[in-house]
Amino acid sequence: MNFIDSSSSGNEPSKLPAVKVLTADDVSKYTIHDIVLPLPGFNVKYPENQCLEWFKEMFAKDGLTLESLKQSEK
């Protein structure tokens, strides 16, 4: 399955599947091979749990915030 739209130019965001944050009800629907952990970035959907708090803590140690990752120029 190809997730990236090869017709997009370098200035357009790639066409990726929508992100679904899993809940306890989803456990039986997916395997560990279906799970993708978020990589730090500005336009990233983080789960609303301890993972988000961990990212915020790690960024704060370096004087960063999730919002500080936004690039003013592309």
N, C-alpha and C positions, 0 to 999 in steps of 0.2 A: 504494500500500500504506500503510495507516494503522498506525503503530507504537504509538500511544498509545491506551489503553483509555479512551474518553470517559466510561464509566460510573463511573470511580473518583472518589472524593471528594478534596478537597484534602489529607486526612491520610494517604492511602494512596499508596504508590509507584506510578508509572505502569507499565504493562505494556509493557516494551520488549523487543525480541529479545535473545537471549543474545549476549554479546560473544565473538568468536573472535579470539584473537591469532594473526595469520598467521605462518607459517614459510616457509622457502625452498621447501618442498614444495608450498605453496599458490599459488605465483606464477602458474602457468598457469590456475588456477581463477577468478581475480578480475582486474578491471581497476582502474586508478587511481580510477575513479568509484565503486568499491565500498568504498574505504578511508576510514575515519573516524579522525582523530587524537584522542587523549584530551584533554579539557579538564581543567584542574586541579580537583580536588575530593576529598572524603574517600572516597566510595563509588564509586570509579572503578577499573576494572581496567586497570592499566598493563602494557605489555609488559615482559618480563624481559630487557631489553637496554639499549643506550645511551640510549634514550628515557627510561627510568625514572631512570637516573643523571643525565641532564640536568635533569629535573624536580626531583630532590632538590637538585642544585647550585643551581638558580635559587631554590628556596624558601629554602635555607640562607643565601643572600645577603641575604634579608629577615628572617632569624631565624625562619623557619617550617619545619615538617615536614609531611609528608603527613597525619599523625595530628592535627596542630593545626587542620586544616580542619574537623574534626567539630564540629557545632553541638550545644551542650548543650540548647538550646531550639529548638523548631520552630514 
